[in-house]
Structure formats: structure tokens, C-alpha cells
């Protein structure tokens, strides 16, 4: 019996034939259900393939695309996922690739999506000997084609990992100033913050901005007046004494944790909320679905942000540098940078 598991998963028809498998054996295995056809001329052994999570399957399919498509390079959401950057729960239907020249004629493809765009050598780097687009190029490419909340999560993750800088993203935005959809990068540049830790926090930030809710400070440590640690919170409006927690099972599953770890984490957060309330703080929680729509989130926060600030006894410390919140140089630099970028957008015709 032909053992297709010996081939890289997934594999192409050409790869199978070159290693001695026959067209008849491919047809028999596909008809019998032991092989799954993933696209034109692309297969995987069904049992292990179906056991993978959706984004794992997309990443494996991306590796196959990179191996089988020498005149294109992995790009957009597929490249971002290969770099380990945040992503929503479900991947795109097709692997995204950017053509390296204009020699290929456009043709339909049921498992790859080909993009065209000028790709200077400085936009390409080697990763384990294989070419890939730079993270900066990938972030801006994603901003042009993805939902803004997803593109913001990718930008936040790239900043957090140290793959990109704000100045580098702005320079790439200038480079692509005439490319379709690049205006979407403006809002992402004004919001991108590497202190956010996952897709849900970034999606929440986009929803808050869309409803004109003042920017919270992400990832803040809350302490008692005696310096006892109370919690590390997702978002804080310090002048109002209001804490925001983007939680729910979806937050943790997206980052790849187990069901048991999810339950423990959620229980710990709910338990810690009582201590925060005891020190006079307000806590507002929301789910992934509420972060996507934004309306319920806005309605829940507005009463706290429009009334007089709460009196509380808590002390706030930056989660990135552990300095008192008012002394965080990261926050200061980011606020100054956003002011400069806004001014550039106002005076430039992009």
C-alpha cells in the first residue's frame, strides 16, 4: 500500500509522482478518503491533517506554497502567521503570496492568492536560508487588505516582538503611499502599541477608537498603597480609576493555551476583581464578540468615563518598565510620536 505519510504534508502531485507514486494511487487514495485534496494538485493525509487546528493547517499549507512557488514569496496574513504574530480565530481561505515579477499571467488558483506589488531587495530578508518579506513590509501589506482590528493586532505583535519600529512602519507607509488600501494604515499607525499582548486587546483598542473612547493605558500593574501587588490589567483609564479587562475563553484560546489553563486563568481574574473593587476601582469586562462590534463596549464604559473620577487608594505602575505610570518614558515617547504623525497626516496629501 502506498504510504503518502512519507511525503511532506501537504504535498503536490508533482512531488508524489517524482518519488515513484502513480496517478492511479493518488486517485484511489483520494476516492477512499485517506487522502484529502486541499487544492488543485495539492494533497495531505486526511487523518493527521484534520487533527490540526485551522491556523496550523494554514501554516503548513503556507510552507508548501513557499516550497512549490519559486516565483512568489509568502506575504500578508500568511507571512504574519509564519512570524508568529497575532491572528483572529480563523485563517483566510487561501495562502497569500506576492509575485516577485510580472512574468506570471493571472490565473485562478484555489489554494493560493497572488498579489502584485513592487518588491525592492530591501523588502526581502532570509529566514533559515529561505527568502521572506520583512516584518515591516508585512505589517503594512496586512493593513491594506485585512480588517483593521486584525491588522492592528499584527502591528502590535510586531512592535512587541521588536520586529518593527514605529518610524519604520511610517517609512513603509510613505513607500506605499499610492498603493490600493494603504490609507487604512493611518489609523493603525496612530493606535499601534507594542504593550498590548494579544489579538483581543488590539481588537478592543480598535473598537474603542472607532467609538471615540479615550485611549486607555495598556498592561498596567495595580498595587496597594503599601506596594502589595493586586493585578496586572489589560487597560486602565488612570484619571477615572477605571480598569478594562478584555477576557473570556476566546482571549486565551487565540494565544494557544489549553482548555484547563483557560478555565484557571478566567477564574483567577474574576477572583482578583474583588480586591480591585475593595480599593475603590471600577472594573469593566467585555468579551471578544463585544470587542468586535464595539457598541456594547462603548455603552458600558461611557457612564464611568463621563462622571467625576472615582476616589481610590490604588497605585499604578507601568507593565513594561515597572516605573510609576506617570514616569513611563515609553508612554511619553509614544504620545509625542502620535502627535507628530497626526501633524504629518494633516499637512500631507497621501
Secondary structure, 3 states (H helix, E strand, C coil): CCCHHHCCCCEEHHHHHHCCCCHHHHHHHHHHCCEEEEECCEEEEHHHHHHCCHHHHHHHHHHHHHHHCCCEEECHHHHHHHCCCCCCCCCCCCEEEEECCCCCCCCCCCCEEEECCCCCHHHEEEECCEEEECHHHHHHHHHHHCCHHHHHHHHHHHHHHCCCCHHHHHHHHHHCCCCCCCCHHHHHHHHCCCCCCCHHHHHHHHHHHHCCCCCCEEEEEEECCCCCEEEEEEEEECCCCEEEEECCHHHHHHCCCCHHHHHHHHHHHHHHHHHHHHCCCEEEEECHHHHHHCHHHHHHHHHHHCCCCCCCCCEEEECCCCCEHHHCHHHHHHHHHHHHHHHHHHHCCC
